[in-house]
Amino acid sequence: MRTLDRMVAATFVRIFSMFVLSVPIMFILADQSEKQGLYVDRELTMSDIVLGYFFEYPKFVLWSFPVAALVGTVFTIHSMTVNREIQAAKAGGISFHRLIVPLWPIGAVLTVAAFLLGMVVTVTNRKAEEVFAGDTEWGQPRAWRNAFVFQTEHDETLGVQQLSVGKATMGGVLLESLDEDGSLRHVWADEGVYTTEEGWTLRDGYLRVIRPDGREASFRFDSHRRPGLTPTPEDLLQNPPDDEEMTYEELGRQAAAVHRSGGDPRKLLVGREQKLAIPAATLVIMLFGAPLATTVKKGGAAFGVGVSLGSTLVYILLLRLFGAIGITGGLPPVWAAWTPNLLFLVVGVVLLARVRT
């Protein structure tokens, strides 16, 4: 029995490793072909492009994890089905459920590895973005930024509708902070003007203070300067990290800041939950693929590839569909991110229960 377990495990690991290391190269070639014109416009050298994709390689490996797990499971079980090794094992008193037991601890390890790799990817994606874009857009320095939220060094939330670096001004300003005595402070201003000596001065606005006991006080001002509000226009200009460049905790903090500023954080919340759901799909999709590979008695590599690609496309469609539903508010972010996994899990359990043991 141990020999059979080692054979099943070794076959899966070999196929999984080949796929998860080679498929990212296809992703890179496709991505490079699509963005070649952009790289030319930004005057990136070949060494820049190679370095950028070196940093992006972990991201493509992470993308390949669920697919590689499905391919490894399908090819392992289907080849044993076609070669009648499963029938021989059953004749020897070994059930199908016992035959695939070695896959589950491997799947659990791969799921943990995907979680850990996801933490690394957030760092490498930022490095890749610096190489490919840096602080420029289409090769030209940006001098403006619209509709963004910025967290200051003093944990104040600054919402800005429009920033002009050249004029050192910002319009549509919302500043929220929590004072030491627990009072909430909200500042609305039509305009903010920056000087090196004084930092930002807010003009023509309102100040609202909510005390811990519920008492409120509101004031209108022509000019207001908040101590510590000193980030330069260039600091505010920095592009916010993309969802893929933020960790689970960072996405949560960014969503909270957007919510406090009156924005819609659902996209960030869905992306945060997908940080957990997508790595977990590695084990779920293995459970789905094992019984699926036994449903057709004949077929070779083409069948395995077809089943794997078809299932992967369905999963990606479900992931995007429910993600969009979550972003529009049709489902809570947790359900939007985890529903595709739950659907595949239910189908996998049903298929596994129907397999003749």
Secondary structure, 3 states (H helix, E strand, C coil): CHHHHHHHHHHHHHHHHHHHHHHHHHHHHHHHHHHHHHHHHCCCCHHHHHHHHHHHHHHHHHHHHHHHHHHHHHHHHHHHHHCCHHHHHHHCCCCHHHHCCCHHHHHHHHHHHHHHHHHHHHHHHHHHHHHHCCCEECCEECCEEEEEEEECCCCCEEEEEEEECCCCEEEEEEEEEECCCCCEEEEEEEEEEEECCCEEEEEEEEEEEECCCCCEEEEEEEEECCCCCCCCHHHHHCCCCCHHHCCHHHHHHHHHHHHHCCCCCHHHHHHHHHHHHHHHHHHHHHHHHHHHCCCCCCCCHHHHHHHHHHHHHHHHHHHHHHHHHHHCCCCCHHHHHHHHHHHHHHHHHHHHHHCCC
